[in-house]
Amino acid sequence: MRKYFLLCLGLIFSITLLAQEKMYIHKSDKTSSEILISKVDSIYFSSDQLKAFFRIDSQLTEYAVSEIDSISFIDYSNTIYVTYNGTTASVINPLASQGVSVILNGADVTVNSTSENTDINYSLKGTATEGTFKVYSTSKFNLKLNGVTLTNSNGPAINIQSKKKCNITFEDGTTNTFADGSTYSTSAEDQKSTLFSEGQIDFDGTGSLTVKSNSAHAICSDDYIDIQNGYITVSGATKDGIHTSDYFKMSGGTLNVTSTGDGVECESGYILISGGKLTSVNNSADVKGIVCDSTLTISGETIKLTLGGNQSKGIKAAQKMLFSDGDITISNSGSVELITSGSGFDPAYSSGIKADTDVEISGSKITIVSSGAGGKGITATGNLTITSGTVNVTTSGAGATFKNSTAVTDSYSAVCLNADENVSITGRTLIASCTGGDAIDSNGNLEISGRPVIANGPLSVV
């Protein structure tokens, strides 16, 4: 009786005195139903006062009074609010009548949107010790992180099963944290990381995000990732810190990665870094700080990479590498790895910078310190060209002999600069200090002109 009286009083007061557009029925299961007030024909109760009836566009909807926690009225909003609290979550959905449904199961929140609205916001806050946020959407949307901590022991914390773009914003002054578990539940859907998306991801905002993965990548998109602003920390990842398919771009913000796999990997596309600050620590064997299967361009940014595993690479690309600006520091203590081949071995080297084609440097400040056995500073399968900038490479790892694949005795040694084709140094200052091998090693032509070049170690032209 008391709830019936309060509901009646609230309805009468709100409808007669407030000029709001929508009414929200907040239910005991933590979900909310949205009703456009302009479409409400009538509201009445059963004679026993146990049921409430809402006639909306001639359609009658029935609610048990006992399941209604409260009723509120607000103006039109594009934002769906999700609040996590331990093992539960609550949702305010102002777009329920416009193709956006939200299902709650404890603190697992699943959104299914067929709306054509391309400016829908999902605002997440609160903490869930066992919770997720999962989205199916036919249109692009925005994810607002407003101080949210999610841990999911059997899968991604954020699982975007939509191929449309998601703009992820770290709200001003907020700290946000996502973590997964050591194993994922079996699923027919991709779930490759703690924060996963089938579509594109843009990161922006002035708050921070910390992501940890105990069994997969930390952040992954099957499309592209674009970091424009914000403070992102990958505190640990069993696989890659950042993993993407089409391309990776960074024009601002701060990205700090610690991972067992690669720091940043673009699976099939290019990498373009033009601003911000990026650090990565990767100490496993055969990993890379930054790697892609297409072109790699660095035209700005402060980059600091630390590697410790054998045959590791600081920066690697399958196609051309272009360095026109930015301050890049690479410390690699990884050594050569002798891989069984034929009747002997094939050496796999650790390198600061490695391109499967050409390397072009025209303005960057690059500092590389390689201390592992047989370590390489900069190596190009094609040409190495330096026209401006400051390149400081130090290699100190020892060399050794080994049996090659034809059982013939061969040897390896450290090299500061190496190219299978030509080396051309025509401007600014180059410092190459090599105590364990060649300072500059070229299998083609070696051209040095312009500003002074200081090379401590042999210059080799084959």
N, C-alpha and C positions, 0 to 999 in steps of 0.2 A: 504493500500500500504506500509506503513512504517513497519508494523508487517511482511508482506511478505518479504520485503527486509532484515530485521534483521534475520528472520528465514533462508533465503537463505545464508546470510553471515555466520551465525553461523554454519550451516551444512557444508558448504564448508571448512571453517577454521578447524572445529573439526575433520572431517573425513580425511582430507588430512594431518593435522599436528599432530594429537594426536593418540596414539596407545592404545586407551581404548577398553574395551571389550563390554560395554553396552551403549545404548543410552536411555535416559529417557525423555518422553514427559510429561511435567508438565501442567496439564489442569486447567481451571478456577474453576472447582468444587473441587479443592484441592487434587485430586488424580493424580497419576503418572502411565503412562504405560511404561513398560520396553521392550526393543527390543535388541536382540543380534546382534551386528554390523555384525558379520560374516554371518548372515542369511539374511541380507538386500540385495536384488537384485537391487532395484532402488528406488529413491525418486523423485517425481515430483509434480507440482502444476497444478491446472485447469487453463484454459485460462483466466478466470476472476480473478484468484489469490485468490479465496475465500476458496479453498479446497486444502489440502495436502494429497498426496497419498504415502503410503509406501508399496512396494511389498516385502513381507517377505516369503521366501520359496514358491514362486509362488502364495502366497495368498495376495490379495490386501486389505489393511486396509485404511479407509478414515477418515480424521479429518477435521473439520471446522477450518480454520486458526484463527477465532475469539475465539475458545475455547482453543487454545494453549497459555499458559502463557510464557513458555520457554522450551528449550531443553538443557539437560546436558549430559555429558559423564563421566562414572566412571568405575573403574575396578570391577571385580567380587566381590560381597559381600553377606554374609549370613544374614545381618542385615536389618530389615525393620524398618524404622524410622517413629514414630508418634509424631507430635508436636501439642499440644492443645493450643488454643488461645481464651479464653472466651467461646463463644457458637459455635465455629467451630474447626475443626482439619484439618491438612494436613498430607499426607502420601507419603513417598518415598518407593516404593516396587520393589526391584531388583529381586524378585523371582516370578513375575507375570506369567512368562512363564513356571514355574516349579511347578505349582499346588497350589500357594498361592494367594488367592483373598482377597481384602480388600474393604469393602463397608462403605461409609461415609454417615451419616445422621446428619447434624449439627456437634456436638462434640461426637456423638455416633459412635464408631469405631467397626466394626465386621469383624473378620478374619475367613476365612474358608480355612484350609490347608489340602490337600490330599497328600502333598509331603512326600516322604520317608526319606528326610533329617532330621536327628535327632539333628542337631546343628543349627537350625534357631534361630536367636535372634530377639526379638521385643523390641526396645528401645523407652521408653516413656519419654517425657519431656513437660514442659509447664503447663498451668492451664486451667481447664474447670469448669465453674460455674454450668454447667448442661451437664455432659458427662460421657461416659463409655468406657471400653475396654472389648470386648467379643471375646472369641476364641473357634473355633471348630477345632480340630486337630487330625489327625490319627497317629501322631508321637510325641514323647516327644520334648520339646522346652524350650527356655530360655527367661525369661522376665527381661529386664534390666530397673531398675527404675533410671532415670537420672535427678531427680529434677522435679517430676510431682505431681500435685495436682488435684484430681478428686472429684467432688461432684455429686451424682445422687440422685435426690429427690424421685424417684419411683422404686429403685432397687439397686443391687450391683454396686459398682464403677468398680470392677474387677470381671468378670464373666467368668470363665473357664469351658466351657461345653465339656471338653475332659477328658477321663479317663487315659490319658498318663501323665507322670511326667512333672512337670513344675519347673525349677530352677529359683527362684526369687532372683536377685542380687541387693543390694542397692549400687549403684556406689559410689566410693570414694568421700567423702565430700558433698554428696547430702542429701537434706531433702525432703521426699516424704510423701504425706498426702492423705488419702482416707476417704470419708464419704458417708453415705446413707441418706435416708429420713425417715420420721415417718411411712410411709406406702409403700408397694411394689405393683406394678401393678400385676394383675393376670397373671400367666404363667403356662404352662404345664411342664416347666423345673424347676429343683431345683434352688433356689436362696436364700440360707439360711443365707447369711452374706454379709457384705460390701465387703470383699475380699473372694470370693467363688471359690472352685474348685471341680469338680467331681473326679479328680485324685490326685496323690501325689504332695506335695509341699516341696521343699527344700529351706530354706532361707539362704542366705550368703551375704558377702560383708561388707564394712566398713562404709557405710552411714546409714541413719536412716529412719524409717517408722513409721508414726502415723496413727492409724485407729480408727474411731469412728462409732458405729452403734446406730441409734435412734429407731430401731424396731426389730433387730435380733442379731445374733452373730456378733462379729467383724471380726474374721478370722475363716473360716471353710473349712475343706476338708472331702469329703466322703470317703477318703482313709487314708493317713497318713500325718503328719506334722513333719518335721525334721529341727530344728533350729541349724545351725552350726556357724553362726556369724551374726553381725549386731546389730543395736539398734532398738528394736521394742517396741512401746508404744501403748497400747489400752487405749485411753483416756476416753472411756465410752462405755458400751454395754448394751442394754436392756436385752439380754440373756447372753450367755457365752462370755468371752473374746477370748479364743481359744477353738474351738470345732473340734474334729476329730473322725474318726471311727476306723481304724485299729490299729494305735498306735501313740504315741507322743514321740519324742526324742529331747533332747537338749544337745549339747556338747560344746557350746560356745555362745558368744554374751550376750546381755542383753534383758530381757523381763519384761516390767512393765505393769501390768493389773489393771484397775479399771472397775468393771462390776457389774450389778445388779444380774446376774446369777453367775455361777461358774467361777473361774479364768481360769483354764485349765481343760477341760474334754475330756477324751477318752471314747467314747461311748461303744465300745465292745472289745477293745484290751488293750495293756499294755502301761505303761509309764516308760521310762528310761531317767534319768537325770544324766549326768556325768560331766558337766562343765558349766561355765557361771554364770549369776546372774539373779535370778527370784524374783520379788516382785508382790504381789497381794493384793488388798483391796476389800473386799466383805462384805457388811453390811446388806444384805437382810436375811430374815429368810430361813432356810433349804438350804443353799448353801455351796459349798466347795471351798477351795482355789485351791486344786489339787485333781482330782478324776478320777478313771478308774474302769472298770468292770473286769479287769484281774490283773496280778501282777504289783506291783509298786516297782521300784528300784531306789535308789538315791545313787550314788557312787562318787559324787562330787558336786560342785556348792554351791553358797551362796543363800539361800532361806529365804525370809521374807514374812510372811503371816499375814494379819490383818483382823479379822472377828468380826462382831457385832450383827448378827441376832440370834434369838433363834434356837436351834437344829442345828447350823452350825458346820461344820467340817473343820479343817485346811487341813489335808491330809487324803484321804479315798480311800480304795481299796477293791474290792470284793474278791480278792484272797490275797496271801502272800505279805507282805511288807518287803523289805530288805533295811537297811540303813548301808552302809559300809564306807562312807566318806561324807564330806560336812559340812557346817555350816547352821543349820536350826533354825529359830526363828519364833515362832507362838504366836500371841497375840489374844485371843478369849474372848470377853466380852459377848457372847451369853449365854442365860439361857436355862433351861429345858423347853420343851413345853409339856403340858399335852394333849394327843390326846384321844378323846372320844373312848372308847372301852367297849363293853358289858354294864355292869351296872355301869361302872366308867370310869377310864382313864388308859392310858398306857404312861409312860413318854418317851419322845424322847430327848436325851441329846445333848448338845454341847460338842465337843471333839477337842483336838489338833490334835491327830493322832488316826484314827479308821480303823481297819482291820476286815473284816468278817471272816478271818481265823487267821494266825499267824503273829506276828511282830518280826523281828530279827534285832538287833542293834549290829554292830561289828566295830565301828570306828567313827561314826558321832558325831558331837557336836550338841546336840539338846537342845533348850531352849523353854519351853512352859509356858506361863502365862495365867491362866484361872480364870476369875473373876465373871462369871455369876453363878446364882443359879444352884446347882447340876452339875457343869461343870466337865468334865473328862480331864485328861492330855493325857495319852496313854491308849487305850483300845483295847483288842484283843478278838475276839470271840473264838479263839483257844489259842495258847501258846504265852507268851511274854518272849523273850530271849534276855539278854544283856550280851555280852561277852567282849566288849571293847567300848571305846568312853566315852563321857561325856554327861550325861543326867541330866538336871536341870528342874524340874517340880514344879510349884507353883500353887495351887488352893486355892481360897479364897471365893468362892460362898457359900451361905447359903443352908441348907437343909430344908425339910418340909415334912409334911404328906399329903397323898391323898388317895382317895378311888380307889382301883384297879378294874379290869374288873369284878370281882366277888363281888364288893361292900365291900370288906374287907379293913380296914385301913392299909395302907402301908406307906413307907417313902422312900425318896431319899436323897442323900448327895453327896458332891463333893468327887472325888477320883483322886489321882495323877496317880497311875498305877493300871490297872485292867485287869484281864484275866479270861475268863470263864473256862479255863483249868489251866495250870501250869505257874508259874512265876519263871524264873531262872536268877539270877544276879551273874555272876561269874568273872567279871573283871572291872577294872577302877573305876571311881567315879560316884556315883549316888547321887543326892540331890533331895529328894522329900519332899516338904513342903506343908502340907495340914492343913488349919485352920478350914475347914468346914466338914471334914469327914476323910476317911482313906487315909494314905499315900500309902499303897500297899494293894490291895484286890485281893485274888486269890481263885477261886472255886476248885482248885486242889492243887498240891504241891507248896510250897514256898521254894526256895533254894537261899541262899545268901552266897557267899564265895569270896575269893580273896581280891581285893582292898577295902578300906573302903566305906561303904554305910551310908549316913546320911539321916535319915528319921524322919521328924518332923510330927508326927501324928501316929495313930494306924496302926499296921500291922494286916491284917485280913486274915485268912485262913478258908474257909468254907468246 
